[in-house]
Amino acid sequence: MEKFIDNLSPMDLMRSEKMSLVQLIIPVESAHRAVSYLGELGLLQFRDLNAEKSPFQRTFVNQVKRCGEMSRKLRFFKDQIIKAGLLSSIHPVVEPDVELEELEMQLAEHEHELIEMNSNSEKLRQTYNELLEFKMVLLKAGSFLVSNNNQAVAEERELSENVYSSDRYVEASSLLEQQMRTADQSGLRFISGIIFQSKALRFERMLFRATRGNMLFNQEPAGEEIMDPLSAEMVKKTVFVVFFSGEQARTKILKICEAFGANCYPVPEDFSKQRQITREILSRLSELETTLDAGICHQNKALTSIGYHLTQWMSMIRREKAVYDTLNMLNFDVTKKCLVGEGWCPVFAKAKVQEALQRATFDSNSQVGSIFHVMDAVESPPTYFRSNHFTNAYQEIVDAYGIARYQEANPAVYTVVTFPFLFAVMFGDWGHGICLLLGAVVLIARESRLSTQKLGSFMEMLFGGRYVLLLMSLFSIYCGLIYNEFFSVPFHIFGGSAYKCRDATCSDAHSAGLIKFRDPYPFGVDPSWRGSRSELPFLNSLKMKMSILLGVAQMNLGIILSYFNARFFHSSLDTRYQFVPQLIFLNSLFGYLSLLIIIKWCTGSQADLYHVMIYMFLSPTDDLGENELFWGQRPLQIVLLLLALVAVPWMLFPKPFILKKLHSERFQGRNYGMLVSSEFDPDVEPDSAREHHEEFNFSEVFVHQMIHSIEFVLGAVSNTASYLRLWALSLAHSELSTVFYEKVLLLAWGYDNVVIRLIGLAVFAFATAFILLMMETLSAFLHALRLHWVEFQNKFYHGDGYKFKPFSFALIAEDDD
């Protein structure tokens, strides 16, 4: 058996790739090019040899700062392009890479030019806005002066007890000039300006309180929206004129205007001057519009020329910054002429790394070649699985629980099948499965296009799991055919039912009076069970027993994988004192229960399995009576119970004492062989084996083993019970589908009204899409995740490794500047 296992070809995903700790000695003149080539290869994870230094104490800190400054400039260019609305109209072009120094000069020139254009444009825009506001104030304030001056003068006369008289100004040429002169002689003055419409009411209240009501406030909407120079948004404003008397009131009003951000403009009292100023303003506005349009056109041309190269420049700067960050992880040798680096690389990639180093030496015309050699590793290597588009999502599901130890058995190999299958056991409905299949097919068909787009968080998660969704839908269709459910409706797909009516009085074939008259339905559940009085007891019994069988099978798989782990790491202790007693304990109890379920199905016995399992513990020697399923069942139960009892101390006691004995013998000189155990394996633990032996603590090891044993014994019961969620979720999904079909769709279809039917169909479609296809899918997904993370993986999976993160340009995020 052992030879057969040893001769099996290794699976690609079963064990992580073999890793080597390598040392690189690279001449300074070719170091940049060598690291760049290694970044393009993406198969070497550098170790930070300067971890004790701060980022500002490292060798290439100035180059990193330069790259950061250039990244800032590129972000500024991108913001300007987005602000100008040119991003969608620019198609990037690919040109040969320029030198970093040359690019730095180009970016500085472009930034200076854009800042200058923005400054000029901002000044012109501010002048344009001020002239536009002045024009509006001139147009609106004239009407205020005509309509309100009589009233204001009258109020002022009353307040000053008729000190001035308007009779002295009857010789004025017009009514407006007469009123203006009267106001001037009486001390009545005004301030005109413009304010945000949202502040006008508060502004008026503040003026009223500050002047104690001794003012007259007039306002009118400006009629045109004006661009706010700060937010660059179009805002509504209101023109106002405040009539008042006295210098003190004027000072208060001006301060309030300043506080509220109101712009005040002088309006002449003479009509002819108003018209003259208006003409001048209109002329200047026309000139400014022409200048602004020319400036925007020039700026857009400059931004467009930058936009053609922006993507290439940003990619180049990201790569350069990544290269210098990596170079900062290397050390100088004693001669200061070479850089020394260490890192992990897969064994299969060593030749590729050496070829990249040789190419860098040749391309940089270096007189000295780079040195590459393998080092002895003390710490545990990183974990690296080569996955593809199909297996990557399943590997991510496993990695979300924990990264596998170096060369530990990988659960993702089995998760590819077991995860979507357990999901389908809970979700089984081939109508709903077809809906999921359509969604998965759409995502896979658009894979090439969607992979290049920026998706939202939900869509990105859905797209990443498209192949998981594909297998979940296919298994859901399969389980739905077994359950014979299509949106909860059974169909005679594989032939006629095995049941018929007993006599003519049996009018309803779905209620009572059914008898079996031919061979069973060939595949899945007979459609005649649907709606019968024994439907729920039959389906509950079927799904509950099926859940136990699936759970025991998967837990046994986990224990068997623990054997392969122990064999791979040459840990005979784990094989003898963990794998064997765990396998015996689980199958003595729940393996036996699974056997009884299969025998009962095959023989059609009426034995009560609850009674058998309970009295196996309470009265193992009592006669089983009618609950006996096969000859010799009672002595077999006694043997299995004794084996389960023996397995518990077998797990608990031998291993800690044997470890203590081996440790003491080794340091007494009796045994100089390497102690191989999962606790002291130098390939597994981060420290050396010698350090582990010196730090051996018997009480700690014993407590750890006791916790592990108790956890397994209790977990064998709780984990088996946890698999009953397969039955519960399947029942809930089936019953919800039945409720929506019978109480919504069929109920609405019972009416002759077309509107009621359409409403019923809409409600049924909504409930199916959002409750059954979204919420139930998420629920079944999470429960399947729990069964794999806890019930399956805790039998063999440690998950305390760390992931292989190579230096690769392909892994640099777009926003990682």
Number of C-alpha atoms within 10 A of each C-alpha: 6 7 7 7 10 11 9 8 7 9 9 12 20 16 22 21 20 16 23 22 22 21 18 20 21 27 23 18 18 26 23 19 19 25 23 24 20 25 23 15 18 19 21 25 22 22 16 16 15 15 11 8 11 8 14 11 11 18 18 16 16 12 15 22 14 16 23 16 17 23 22 13 18 22 16 14 20 20 13 18 21 13 11 14 11 15 16 8 9 16 11 15 11 10 9 6 10 11 9 16 10 9 16 17 12 12 20 14 12 17 16 12 14 18 12 12 16 16 12 14 18 15 13 17 19 15 15 22 17 17 20 18 24 23 22 20 24 22 17 21 23 19 11 18 20 15 12 17 20 17 11 19 21 13 17 22 18 10 11 11 9 13 10 15 11 17 9 10 14 11 9 13 9 10 13 19 16 17 23 22 16 21 24 12 13 19 17 21 19 17 19 24 24 25 23 21 17 12 14 20 11 11 20 18 12 16 22 16 11 15 16 10 12 17 23 18 20 16 21 17 17 22 12 14 13 19 16 15 13 7 8 10 11 12 14 17 22 24 28 24 24 19 22 23 18 10 11 10 18 18 11 14 22 15 12 17 20 12 10 15 14 23 17 21 17 12 22 14 15 12 13 10 12 17 14 10 17 18 13 13 17 14 11 16 19 12 12 17 14 11 15 18 12 12 17 15 12 13 20 17 12 15 23 20 13 20 23 16 16 20 17 16 22 20 16 19 23 21 21 19 20 23 25 21 18 21 22 23 21 24 19 16 14 8 7 10 13 21 23 21 23 23 21 24 27 22 12 13 16 20 10 13 21 17 14 21 26 16 18 25 22 14 12 14 12 14 10 14 17 22 14 17 13 15 13 8 17 14 14 19 26 24 22 24 19 11 13 9 11 14 18 18 21 23 22 15 18 21 18 11 16 17 23 25 25 25 24 25 22 26 25 22 18 16 20 19 15 16 21 23 22 28 28 29 27 30 32 33 30 27 19 24 28 16 14 22 22 14 17 22 15 11 22 16 11 11 14 10 10 15 12 8 9 9 13 9 9 9 13 15 12 17 21 19 21 23 22 21 23 21 22 28 30 19 24 29 27 20 24 27 22 17 24 25 25 20 21 25 16 18 16 12 14 12 11 16 21 17 20 17 17 15 10 7 8 14 12 11 17 18 16 15 17 19 13 12 12 11 9 14 18 13 13 17 21 22 21 21 20 19 13 16 12 13 14 15 9 13 18 16 12 14 20 18 19 19 24 24 20 19 25 23 16 20 25 19 17 21 23 18 21 23 21 17 22 23 16 14 19 15 19 16 18 21 17 17 19 24 22 17 22 25 17 18 24 23 22 21 19 20 19 16 20 20 13 20 16 15 14 17 13 9 10 10 13 12 16 13 16 11 11 20 17 11 15 19 12 9 12 19 13 10 12 17 8 10 16 18 21 11 8 9 14 19 12 14 20 16 13 19 18 13 17 22 14 14 23 19 14 18 26 22 15 16 19 21 14 12 21 15 11 18 17 15 13 15 12 10 9 10 13 10 9 13 19 17 17 18 15 21 20 23 19 22 20 15 16 17 20 12 11 16 16 10 9 15 11 14 10 11 17 19 13 13 19 18 12 14 22 14 13 20 17 10 18 22 13 13 19 20 13 19 25 19 18 26 21 16 20 24 20 14 20 22 14 17 24 16 14 21 21 15 13 19 20 16 14 22 17 10 11 9 10 11 11 15 19 14 15 21 18 14 16 21 15 13 18 20 15 12 16 22 17 13 13 20 21 14 16 23 19 13 19 23 20 15 21 25 18 15 22 23 24 18 21 23 23 15 19 14 21 17 17 20 17 19 23 21 20 12 11 14 10 11 8 9 19
